[in-house]
């Protein structure tokens, strides 16, 4: 009898210990989110999820859930989470469009989410058509949807169900992939050399983001704006330049490109400082134009950069 009592007391003590540690980890993650530090939140939330998964047999989830409900997320954090979810949904839809697997229902969903203009201001900026790892986004949505508002939860559930229907290879085991991988993946960076010039900005928003408007803009750019739009244009025009076989042909192609709406978009500043300088001091070059000029110079000298998607597992 004494052994049983000791066992019960020890088990209760360990359960309380694990729950306290889990709660501590969640509070740490939530504090980062409430401060607007999404990147640090994802890392710490991953630590929280891994810990709960590791000791799931010893944790009373009803007790833990009740405790965490009182540790609510501030409105600012809620908005960040919803924006991240919408960011993921947009890329998932784009991936299905580009692989020609999107159902009619999916197209309806895409038509809604393509209006979202927050995703391209994230530190994940890049050409959406190069996004290949659907599982990562699916994992992110599954991990954090419980902390989002009700209307977002419903949208996420619908999208997850749609993904399972579209791609039978996506199984539940994929959801266990570490959420912090999204912070390390570089598939959104088109090239190493472009990354060094066109650096990811720490800010999420631009004072005056460019939009896919004007004559001659292809439909593939519709719904894009900001850094993502510029990265898409950069990648496409560099691919066109690479098709030339001589320096003369490259020069002609480049000069023709400078007369297009796409070039005008690249030359438009987005930050408040750049916009003011462009109006005050004519000729202020944007980061995109500098990246384009270096690419042309590299191609002209036959030191052609390798255009490839950089990924780190």
C-alpha positions in Angstrom: 0.0 0.0 0.0 2.8 2.3 0.9 4.5 1.6 -2.4 1.4 2.4 -4.3 1.0 5.7 -2.4 4.6 6.6 -3.1 4.1 5.8 -6.8 1.0 7.9 -7.0 2.7 10.8 -5.3 5.7 10.6 -7.6 3.6 10.3 -10.7 1.6 13.4 -9.6 4.8 15.3 -8.9 6.3 14.4 -12.3 3.0 15.3 -14.1 3.0 18.7 -12.4 6.6 19.2 -13.3 6.1 18.4 -17.0 3.0 20.6 -17.2 4.8 23.5 -15.5 7.7 23.2 -17.9 5.3 23.1 -20.9 3.4 26.1 -19.6 6.7 27.9 -19.1 7.8 27.2 -22.7 4.4 28.4 -24.0 4.6 31.6 -22.1 8.0 32.3 -23.4 6.8 31.7 -27.0 3.7 33.8 -26.4 5.7 36.7 -25.0 7.8 36.8 -28.2 4.6 36.8 -30.3 3.0 39.6 -28.3 6.1 41.7 -28.9 5.8 41.1 -32.6 8.8 38.8 -32.9 7.3 36.2 -35.2 10.6 34.4 -36.0 11.5 33.9 -32.3 7.9 32.8 -31.6 8.1 30.0 -34.2 11.3 28.7 -32.7 10.0 28.8 -29.1 6.6 27.4 -30.1 8.5 24.5 -31.8 10.3 23.9 -28.5 6.9 23.9 -26.7 5.4 21.4 -29.2 8.4 19.1 -29.1 8.4 19.0 -25.3 4.6 18.3 -25.1 5.0 15.6 -27.7 8.0 14.0 -25.9 6.1 13.8 -22.5 2.6 13.3 -23.9 2.1 10.2 -21.8 2.9 12.1 -18.6 1.0 15.3 -19.2 -2.7 15.8 -18.4 -3.8 17.7 -21.5 -7.1 18.9 -20.1 -5.2 20.5 -17.2 -2.6 22.0 -19.4 -5.1 23.3 -21.9 -7.1 24.9 -19.1 -4.0 26.5 -17.8 -2.9 27.8 -21.2 -6.3 29.4 -21.9 -5.5 32.0 -19.3 -2.3 32.8 -21.0 -3.9 34.5 -23.9 -2.3 36.1 -27.0 -2.5 39.8 -27.4 -4.4 41.3 -30.4 -1.1 42.2 -32.1 0.0 38.5 -31.8 -3.3 37.3 -33.1 -2.9 39.4 -36.2 0.6 38.1 -36.8 -0.6 34.5 -36.6 -3.5 35.1 -38.9 -1.3 36.9 -41.4 1.2 33.9 -41.3 -1.7 31.5 -41.8 -2.9 33.5 -44.8 0.6 33.7 -46.1 0.8 29.9 -46.0 -2.6 29.4 -47.6 -1.6 31.7 -50.5 1.5 29.8 -51.2 -0.2 26.5 -51.0 -2.8 27.6 -53.5 -0.1 29.0 -55.8 1.8 25.7 -55.6 -1.3 23.8 -56.7 -2.0 26.3 -59.5 1.5 25.9 -60.9 1.4 22.1 -60.7 -2.1 22.2 -62.4 -3.6 20.1 -59.6 -6.0 22.8 -58.3 -9.6 21.7 -58.2 -12.5 24.0 -59.1 -13.2 24.5 -55.4 -9.5 25.3 -54.9 -9.6 28.0 -57.5 -12.5 29.6 -55.7 -10.4 29.6 -52.5 -7.4 30.9 -54.4 -9.4 33.8 -55.8 -10.0 34.9 -52.2 -6.5 34.5 -50.9 -4.7 36.0 -53.9 -6.0 39.4 -52.6 -3.8 39.0 -49.5 -1.0 41.5 -49.6 0.8 40.7 -46.4 2.7 37.6 -47.3 5.1 39.2 -49.7 6.3 41.6 -47.0 7.4 38.7 -44.8 11.0 37.7 -44.5 10.0 34.7 -46.6 9.9 36.9 -49.7 10.5 35.3 -53.0 9.0 34.0 -56.2 6.0 31.9 -55.1 6.2 29.7 -58.2 9.4 28.2 -56.8 7.8 27.0 -53.6 7.9 23.2 -53.6 7.6 22.1 -50.0 3.9 22.0 -49.4 4.4 19.9 -46.2 6.2 22.7 -44.4 3.2 25.0 -44.8 0.8 22.3 -43.9 2.8 21.6 -40.8 2.9 25.3 -39.8 -0.9 25.6 -40.2 -1.5 22.5 -38.2 0.8 23.6 -35.4 -0.5 27.1 -34.9 -4.1 27.1 -36.0 -5.3 26.3 -32.5 -4.1 29.7 -31.4 -5.8 31.6 -34.2 -9.3 33.0 -34.3 -12.3 30.9 -35.2 -12.8 32.1 -38.7 -9.2 31.4 -39.5 -9.4 27.9 -38.0 -12.2 27.0 -40.3 -10.3 28.3 -43.3 -7.3 26.2 -42.3 -9.3 23.1 -41.7 -10.9 23.4 -45.1 -7.5 23.9 -46.8 -6.0 20.9 -45.0 -8.8 18.7 -46.2 -8.4 20.0 -49.7 -4.6 19.3 -49.6 -5.3 15.7 -48.5 -7.6 15.3 -51.4 -5.2 16.8 -53.9 -2.1 15.1 -52.8 -2.4 11.6 -51.4 1.3 11.5 -50.5 0.8 14.0 -47.7 0.3 11.9 -44.6 0.0 12.7 -41.0 3.6 11.8 -40.4 4.6 14.9 -42.4 3.1 17.1 -39.7 5.7 16.1 -37.2 8.4 17.9 -39.2 10.0 20.6 -37.1 8.3 24.0 -37.5 11.6 25.8 -37.2 12.7 24.3 -40.6 10.7 27.1 -42.3 13.1 29.6 -40.7 16.1 27.8 -42.3 14.7 26.9 -45.7 16.3 29.1 -48.4 14.2 27.9 -51.3 12.8 31.4 -51.4 16.2 32.8 -52.3 16.7 32.5 -56.1 20.5 32.5 -56.0 23.4 33.0 -53.6 24.6 36.0 -55.4 21.2 37.6 -55.6 20.7 36.9 -51.9 23.8 39.0 -51.1 22.5 42.0 -53.0 18.8 41.7 -52.5 18.9 41.0 -48.8 15.8 40.0 -46.8 14.6 43.0 -44.9 13.8 42.9 -41.2 10.7 45.0 -41.7 7.5 43.4 -42.9 5.9 46.3 -44.6 6.9 49.0 -47.1 5.6 52.5 -47.2 4.6 52.2 -50.8 4.9 48.6 -52.1 4.9 48.2 -55.9 2.0 46.4 -57.6 1.5 44.4 -60.8 -0.1 47.2 -62.7 0.5 48.7 -66.1 0.6 47.7 -69.8 2.3 44.5 -70.7 2.2 42.9 -67.3 1.7 39.2 -67.6 -1.1 37.5 -65.8 1.4 35.4 -63.9 2.2 38.5 -61.8 -1.4 39.2 -60.9 -2.1 39.4 -57.2 1.6 40.0 -56.4 3.2 43.1 -55.0 6.2 44.3 -53.1 9.3 42.2 -52.8 7.7 39.0 -54.1 6.7 40.8 -57.3 10.2 42.2 -57.8 11.8 38.8 -57.2 9.5 37.2 -59.7 10.4 39.8 -62.3 14.1 39.6 -61.6 14.1 35.8 -61.9 12.1 35.9 -65.2 14.1 38.6 -66.9 17.4 37.0 -65.9 16.2 33.7 -67.4 15.4 35.6 -70.6 18.9 37.2 -70.7 20.5 33.8 -70.3 18.9 32.7 -73.6 21.1 35.2 -75.5 24.3 33.8 -77.0 26.3 37.0 -77.6 27.1 40.1 -75.6 25.5 42.2 -78.4 22.3 40.2 -78.2 22.3 40.5 -74.4 22.7 44.3 -74.6 19.8 44.6 -77.1 17.7 42.4 -74.9 18.5 44.5 -71.8 17.9 47.8 -73.5 14.5 46.5 -74.7 13.7 45.4 -71.2 14.5 48.8 -69.8 11.5 50.2 -71.8 9.0 47.8 -70.3 6.6 48.1 -67.4 8.5 45.4 -65.6 11.7 47.5 -65.5 9.6 50.4 -64.3 8.4 48.3 -61.4 11.9 47.3 -60.5 13.0 50.9 -60.5 10.3 52.1 -58.2 11.3 52.5 -54.6 9.1 51.0 -51.8 10.6 52.3 -48.6 9.8 55.8 -47.5 13.4 57.0 -47.7 13.9 55.6 -51.2 10.7 57.1 -52.5 11.7 60.5 -51.1 15.2 60.3 -52.6 13.9 59.3 -56.0 11.8 62.4 -56.0 14.5 64.7 -54.6 17.6 63.2 -56.3 16.8 61.9 -59.7 18.5 58.6 -60.5 18.5 57.0 -57.0 18.7 53.2 -57.8 16.7 50.6 -56.1 18.1 47.4 -54.7 16.3 45.5 -57.5 18.0 47.6 -60.3 21.4 47.1 -58.7 20.8 43.3 -58.6 19.7 43.4 -62.2 22.8 45.4 -63.3 25.1 43.0 -61.6 23.4 40.1 -63.2 23.8 41.7 -66.7 27.4 42.5 -66.0 28.1 39.0 -64.9 26.4 37.5 -68.0 28.2 40.0 -70.3 31.6 38.9 -68.9 30.5 35.2 -69.4 30.7 34.7 -65.6 27.2 33.5 -65.7 25.7 32.9 -62.2 24.0 29.6 -61.7 20.3 30.2 -61.2 19.0 27.6 -58.8 16.8 27.2 -55.8 18.9 27.0 -52.6 17.4 24.7 -50.0 18.6 23.6 -46.7 16.9 20.6 -45.1 
